[in-house]
């Protein structure tokens, strides 16, 4: 799966994250191409992404909020996503541990903001 993908790809159990720094039109095209390759890989291996759970998290100032597709499904934007118990937000400040529950327990060096 990773060989032909230019973007950062993170995998943990049944969770896959794809990310890239997108400054130029060429970067947007490359990220969309990687999404298409990821979807094609899943399809050829008889796997499925739950596309209703897939989101785009935009970072940075003056971000044009480019829309992306996974297969034929347009992905919704999100203001925050939970990654292994850490709440990652599109805001400028760093990530914060999700309050309560066991998710934040394994990350004693992180504080909720």
N, C-alpha and C positions, 0 to 999 in steps of 0.2 A: 504494500500500500504506500509506503513512504518514498519509494525510489523516484517517482515522477512528480511528487508534490514539492513545490518550491516554498510554500508557507510553513510556518511552525505548526507541528502537529503534536498534540499531547493525547495519550491514551491511558485510561485507567479503568479496568474492568469493562463495564458497558458504557463508558463515557468517553467521547472523543471531542477534542477541542482543536479548531483550526484557526490560526491567527496570522496576521501580517501587518506590517507597517505600510499604510496606503497613503502615499503623498501625491502620486501622479496617476494619470489615466492608465498608464501601463501597469501600475500596481493593482488597480481595480480589476483590470482584465485578467491579470495573473491570479488574483484571489478567486475570481469567478471560475477560471479554468480549473483551479485546484478543487473547488467545490464540485465541479462536474466530474473530475477524475475520481474524487472520493465517492460520489454517488454511483459512478460506473463500477468502481471496485466492489462496493457493497452489493450491487445488483448481480455482478458476475460471480460473486461468492455466495449467492442466495441469502444475503443478509439484507436487513432493512434498517434505515434510520427512522426514528419516530420524528418525522418532519414537523409535527405539531409542537414538539418540544425544542426544536432548533431555533436559535435566536442570533441576532447580530448585535454586538455590543460595540458602539462607536466611542472612541476616545479622542480627546484633543479639542482645541478651539477651532471655530469656523469649519467644522467638519460638514461636508455636503450631505452626509447621511445617505450614502449610496445604497441602493437596494441590491440584494443578491438572491439567487435562486439555488435551491438544492433539488436537482431534477427539474420538474415542472412547477415546483412549489416556491412561491415567493416567501422569503423568510421575514418574520417580524423583527422589529428592533426592540431592544430591552435597555432599561436604565441600569440594571444590575443583574448579575448571575452568581449563583453559589457554586464554588469550585472546591471540593473536598472540605467543606465546612467554612470556607473563607468567602465572605461576600465581596465580590469584585464589582466596583461601580464605575460608571462612565465619568464620574466627577473627578476633579483634579487630585484630591487626596488619595492616599494609599488604601489598600484593602483593609477590611475590618472583619474580625471574627463574628460570626452570627451569634447573637445572644441566646443563652439557654441551650438545653439539649446536649447531646454527646458530641455534636459536631465540633464545637469550640474547645472541648476538653483536651484534644490531642495537640493543640497548638499553644502551649503556655507562653511562648515569646511574643504572641500577637495580642493586641488589645483592641477592644471595640472602640470605634471612634464615634 
